[in-house]
């Protein structure tokens, strides 16, 4: 399901930006023609990103992405798993110092090596390169 070429473009590629783009219409049409060709079956709507959501879920993907399941048998630990990841990151940030590498003058954001992408939120265009050093905790 999560790596199906019927549902996703380049499903085997690591592409975190996949969640910023809706499913291309040609994939939606091809899926509906091949799989949901019976008029009694509901048609797949494709993935539509929700800029206000914390992470993609089964509703936004019309059940093509089910990291924690869906419906009445959905994992009751999904919110716990997300909170656990926040706690883990807090532990990492407590034990290590992170230093930005490159040009990152906050007074000149348009000249930053990271670049900026605008949408519902602001993202870096080129990522943030950092140097990691262990703290003496």
Rosetta constraint file for C-alpha pairs under 8 A:
AtomPair CA 1 CA 7 HARMONIC 7.66 0.50
AtomPair CA 1 CA 64 HARMONIC 6.50 0.50
AtomPair CA 1 CA 65 HARMONIC 7.27 0.50
AtomPair CA 2 CA 7 HARMONIC 7.90 0.50
AtomPair CA 2 CA 8 HARMONIC 7.85 0.50
AtomPair CA 2 CA 11 HARMONIC 7.37 0.50
AtomPair CA 2 CA 64 HARMONIC 6.89 0.50
AtomPair CA 2 CA 65 HARMONIC 5.97 0.50
AtomPair CA 2 CA 66 HARMONIC 7.78 0.50
AtomPair CA 3 CA 7 HARMONIC 7.81 0.50
AtomPair CA 3 CA 8 HARMONIC 7.02 0.50
AtomPair CA 3 CA 11 HARMONIC 4.72 0.50
AtomPair CA 3 CA 12 HARMONIC 6.09 0.50
AtomPair CA 4 CA 8 HARMONIC 6.18 0.50
AtomPair CA 4 CA 11 HARMONIC 6.22 0.50
AtomPair CA 5 CA 9 HARMONIC 6.20 0.50
AtomPair CA 5 CA 10 HARMONIC 6.78 0.50
AtomPair CA 5 CA 11 HARMONIC 5.88 0.50
AtomPair CA 6 CA 27 HARMONIC 6.54 0.50
AtomPair CA 6 CA 30 HARMONIC 7.35 0.50
AtomPair CA 6 CA 31 HARMONIC 5.76 0.50
AtomPair CA 7 CA 23 HARMONIC 7.92 0.50
AtomPair CA 7 CA 27 HARMONIC 6.47 0.50
AtomPair CA 7 CA 28 HARMONIC 7.33 0.50
AtomPair CA 7 CA 31 HARMONIC 7.00 0.50
AtomPair CA 7 CA 46 HARMONIC 7.64 0.50
AtomPair CA 7 CA 64 HARMONIC 6.89 0.50
AtomPair CA 8 CA 23 HARMONIC 7.13 0.50
AtomPair CA 8 CA 27 HARMONIC 7.40 0.50
AtomPair CA 9 CA 27 HARMONIC 7.82 0.50
AtomPair CA 17 CA 21 HARMONIC 7.16 0.50
AtomPair CA 19 CA 49 HARMONIC 6.29 0.50
AtomPair CA 19 CA 56 HARMONIC 6.84 0.50
AtomPair CA 20 CA 49 HARMONIC 6.04 0.50
AtomPair CA 21 CA 48 HARMONIC 7.34 0.50
AtomPair CA 21 CA 49 HARMONIC 6.50 0.50
AtomPair CA 22 CA 46 HARMONIC 7.22 0.50
AtomPair CA 22 CA 47 HARMONIC 5.25 0.50
AtomPair CA 22 CA 48 HARMONIC 4.70 0.50
AtomPair CA 22 CA 49 HARMONIC 6.00 0.50
AtomPair CA 23 CA 27 HARMONIC 6.89 0.50
AtomPair CA 23 CA 28 HARMONIC 6.96 0.50
AtomPair CA 23 CA 46 HARMONIC 5.33 0.50
AtomPair CA 23 CA 47 HARMONIC 5.05 0.50
AtomPair CA 23 CA 48 HARMONIC 6.83 0.50
AtomPair CA 24 CA 28 HARMONIC 6.76 0.50
AtomPair CA 24 CA 46 HARMONIC 7.95 0.50
AtomPair CA 25 CA 29 HARMONIC 6.08 0.50
AtomPair CA 25 CA 46 HARMONIC 7.89 0.50
AtomPair CA 26 CA 30 HARMONIC 6.01 0.50
AtomPair CA 27 CA 31 HARMONIC 6.02 0.50
AtomPair CA 28 CA 32 HARMONIC 6.18 0.50
AtomPair CA 28 CA 44 HARMONIC 6.62 0.50
AtomPair CA 28 CA 45 HARMONIC 6.59 0.50
AtomPair CA 28 CA 46 HARMONIC 5.67 0.50
AtomPair CA 29 CA 33 HARMONIC 6.06 0.50
AtomPair CA 30 CA 34 HARMONIC 6.07 0.50
AtomPair CA 31 CA 35 HARMONIC 5.59 0.50
AtomPair CA 31 CA 36 HARMONIC 6.89 0.50
AtomPair CA 31 CA 44 HARMONIC 7.46 0.50
AtomPair CA 32 CA 36 HARMONIC 4.54 0.50
AtomPair CA 32 CA 37 HARMONIC 5.82 0.50
AtomPair CA 32 CA 43 HARMONIC 5.91 0.50
AtomPair CA 32 CA 44 HARMONIC 6.31 0.50
AtomPair CA 33 CA 37 HARMONIC 4.98 0.50
AtomPair CA 36 CA 41 HARMONIC 5.86 0.50
AtomPair CA 36 CA 42 HARMONIC 6.96 0.50
AtomPair CA 36 CA 43 HARMONIC 6.04 0.50
AtomPair CA 36 CA 44 HARMONIC 7.63 0.50
AtomPair CA 37 CA 41 HARMONIC 7.46 0.50
AtomPair CA 44 CA 62 HARMONIC 6.63 0.50
AtomPair CA 45 CA 61 HARMONIC 7.93 0.50
AtomPair CA 45 CA 62 HARMONIC 6.25 0.50
AtomPair CA 46 CA 61 HARMONIC 5.90 0.50
AtomPair CA 46 CA 62 HARMONIC 6.12 0.50
AtomPair CA 46 CA 64 HARMONIC 7.71 0.50
AtomPair CA 47 CA 60 HARMONIC 5.66 0.50
AtomPair CA 47 CA 61 HARMONIC 3.90 0.50
AtomPair CA 47 CA 62 HARMONIC 6.31 0.50
AtomPair CA 47 CA 64 HARMONIC 7.58 0.50
AtomPair CA 48 CA 60 HARMONIC 5.37 0.50
AtomPair CA 48 CA 61 HARMONIC 6.22 0.50
AtomPair CA 49 CA 56 HARMONIC 7.13 0.50
AtomPair CA 49 CA 60 HARMONIC 6.11 0.50
AtomPair CA 49 CA 61 HARMONIC 7.88 0.50
AtomPair CA 50 CA 56 HARMONIC 7.59 0.50
AtomPair CA 50 CA 60 HARMONIC 6.78 0.50
AtomPair CA 51 CA 120 HARMONIC 5.45 0.50
AtomPair CA 51 CA 121 HARMONIC 7.44 0.50
AtomPair CA 52 CA 120 HARMONIC 7.62 0.50
AtomPair CA 56 CA 60 HARMONIC 6.38 0.50
AtomPair CA 56 CA 61 HARMONIC 7.48 0.50
AtomPair CA 56 CA 65 HARMONIC 7.93 0.50
AtomPair CA 57 CA 61 HARMONIC 6.51 0.50
AtomPair CA 57 CA 65 HARMONIC 6.45 0.50
AtomPair CA 57 CA 66 HARMONIC 6.58 0.50
AtomPair CA 57 CA 67 HARMONIC 7.34 0.50
AtomPair CA 58 CA 62 HARMONIC 5.88 0.50
AtomPair CA 58 CA 63 HARMONIC 4.55 0.50
AtomPair CA 58 CA 64 HARMONIC 6.70 0.50
AtomPair CA 58 CA 65 HARMONIC 5.39 0.50
AtomPair CA 58 CA 66 HARMONIC 5.30 0.50
AtomPair CA 58 CA 67 HARMONIC 7.90 0.50
AtomPair CA 58 CA 69 HARMONIC 7.70 0.50
AtomPair CA 58 CA 70 HARMONIC 6.51 0.50
AtomPair CA 59 CA 63 HARMONIC 6.20 0.50
AtomPair CA 61 CA 65 HARMONIC 5.72 0.50
AtomPair CA 63 CA 70 HARMONIC 7.71 0.50
AtomPair CA 66 CA 70 HARMONIC 6.48 0.50
AtomPair CA 68 CA 74 HARMONIC 6.08 0.50
AtomPair CA 68 CA 75 HARMONIC 5.32 0.50
AtomPair CA 68 CA 78 HARMONIC 5.99 0.50
AtomPair CA 69 CA 73 HARMONIC 6.90 0.50
AtomPair CA 69 CA 74 HARMONIC 4.60 0.50
AtomPair CA 69 CA 75 HARMONIC 6.07 0.50
AtomPair CA 70 CA 74 HARMONIC 4.36 0.50
AtomPair CA 70 CA 75 HARMONIC 7.60 0.50
AtomPair CA 77 CA 81 HARMONIC 5.96 0.50
AtomPair CA 78 CA 82 HARMONIC 6.42 0.50
AtomPair CA 79 CA 83 HARMONIC 6.21 0.50
AtomPair CA 80 CA 84 HARMONIC 5.93 0.50
AtomPair CA 81 CA 85 HARMONIC 6.35 0.50
AtomPair CA 82 CA 86 HARMONIC 6.59 0.50
AtomPair CA 83 CA 87 HARMONIC 6.34 0.50
AtomPair CA 84 CA 88 HARMONIC 6.15 0.50
AtomPair CA 85 CA 89 HARMONIC 6.20 0.50
AtomPair CA 86 CA 90 HARMONIC 6.25 0.50
AtomPair CA 87 CA 91 HARMONIC 6.32 0.50
AtomPair CA 88 CA 92 HARMONIC 6.39 0.50
AtomPair CA 89 CA 93 HARMONIC 6.15 0.50
AtomPair CA 90 CA 94 HARMONIC 6.11 0.50
AtomPair CA 91 CA 95 HARMONIC 6.42 0.50
AtomPair CA 92 CA 96 HARMONIC 6.10 0.50
AtomPair CA 93 CA 97 HARMONIC 6.79 0.50
AtomPair CA 93 CA 98 HARMONIC 7.98 0.50
AtomPair CA 95 CA 134 HARMONIC 6.17 0.50
AtomPair CA 95 CA 135 HARMONIC 5.41 0.50
AtomPair CA 95 CA 136 HARMONIC 7.68 0.50
AtomPair CA 95 CA 137 HARMONIC 6.57 0.50
AtomPair CA 96 CA 132 HARMONIC 6.53 0.50
AtomPair CA 96 CA 133 HARMONIC 5.55 0.50
AtomPair CA 96 CA 134 HARMONIC 4.44 0.50
AtomPair CA 96 CA 135 HARMONIC 5.08 0.50
AtomPair CA 97 CA 132 HARMONIC 5.78 0.50
AtomPair CA 97 CA 133 HARMONIC 5.19 0.50
AtomPair CA 97 CA 134 HARMONIC 6.25 0.50
AtomPair CA 97 CA 135 HARMONIC 6.31 0.50
AtomPair CA 98 CA 130 HARMONIC 6.05 0.50
AtomPair CA 98 CA 131 HARMONIC 5.70 0.50
AtomPair CA 98 CA 132 HARMONIC 4.83 0.50
AtomPair CA 98 CA 133 HARMONIC 6.60 0.50
AtomPair CA 99 CA 130 HARMONIC 5.25 0.50
AtomPair CA 99 CA 131 HARMONIC 5.07 0.50
AtomPair CA 99 CA 132 HARMONIC 6.56 0.50
AtomPair CA 100 CA 104 HARMONIC 7.56 0.50
AtomPair CA 100 CA 128 HARMONIC 7.05 0.50
AtomPair CA 100 CA 129 HARMONIC 6.04 0.50
AtomPair CA 100 CA 130 HARMONIC 4.46 0.50
AtomPair CA 100 CA 131 HARMONIC 6.44 0.50
AtomPair CA 101 CA 128 HARMONIC 7.76 0.50
AtomPair CA 101 CA 129 HARMONIC 5.46 0.50
AtomPair CA 101 CA 130 HARMONIC 5.24 0.50
AtomPair CA 101 CA 131 HARMONIC 6.64 0.50
AtomPair CA 102 CA 113 HARMONIC 6.31 0.50
AtomPair CA 102 CA 129 HARMONIC 7.43 0.50
AtomPair CA 103 CA 111 HARMONIC 7.51 0.50
AtomPair CA 103 CA 112 HARMONIC 5.35 0.50
AtomPair CA 103 CA 113 HARMONIC 5.44 0.50
AtomPair CA 104 CA 108 HARMONIC 7.76 0.50
AtomPair CA 104 CA 109 HARMONIC 7.06 0.50
AtomPair CA 104 CA 111 HARMONIC 7.64 0.50
AtomPair CA 104 CA 112 HARMONIC 4.81 0.50
AtomPair CA 104 CA 113 HARMONIC 6.53 0.50
AtomPair CA 104 CA 114 HARMONIC 7.53 0.50
AtomPair CA 105 CA 109 HARMONIC 6.36 0.50
AtomPair CA 105 CA 111 HARMONIC 7.74 0.50
AtomPair CA 105 CA 112 HARMONIC 6.58 0.50
AtomPair CA 108 CA 112 HARMONIC 6.92 0.50
AtomPair CA 109 CA 115 HARMONIC 7.62 0.50
AtomPair CA 109 CA 116 HARMONIC 7.98 0.50
AtomPair CA 110 CA 115 HARMONIC 6.66 0.50
AtomPair CA 110 CA 116 HARMONIC 7.38 0.50
AtomPair CA 111 CA 115 HARMONIC 7.30 0.50
AtomPair CA 113 CA 126 HARMONIC 7.19 0.50
AtomPair CA 114 CA 124 HARMONIC 5.44 0.50
AtomPair CA 114 CA 125 HARMONIC 5.95 0.50
AtomPair CA 114 CA 126 HARMONIC 4.82 0.50
AtomPair CA 114 CA 127 HARMONIC 5.49 0.50
AtomPair CA 114 CA 128 HARMONIC 5.72 0.50
AtomPair CA 115 CA 124 HARMONIC 5.44 0.50
AtomPair CA 115 CA 125 HARMONIC 4.89 0.50
AtomPair CA 115 CA 126 HARMONIC 5.98 0.50
AtomPair CA 115 CA 127 HARMONIC 7.98 0.50
AtomPair CA 116 CA 122 HARMONIC 6.67 0.50
AtomPair CA 116 CA 123 HARMONIC 5.73 0.50
AtomPair CA 116 CA 124 HARMONIC 4.67 0.50
AtomPair CA 116 CA 125 HARMONIC 5.17 0.50
AtomPair CA 117 CA 122 HARMONIC 5.70 0.50
AtomPair CA 117 CA 123 HARMONIC 5.02 0.50
AtomPair CA 117 CA 124 HARMONIC 5.86 0.50
AtomPair CA 117 CA 125 HARMONIC 5.56 0.50
AtomPair CA 118 CA 122 HARMONIC 4.78 0.50
AtomPair CA 118 CA 123 HARMONIC 6.48 0.50
AtomPair CA 124 CA 128 HARMONIC 7.25 0.50
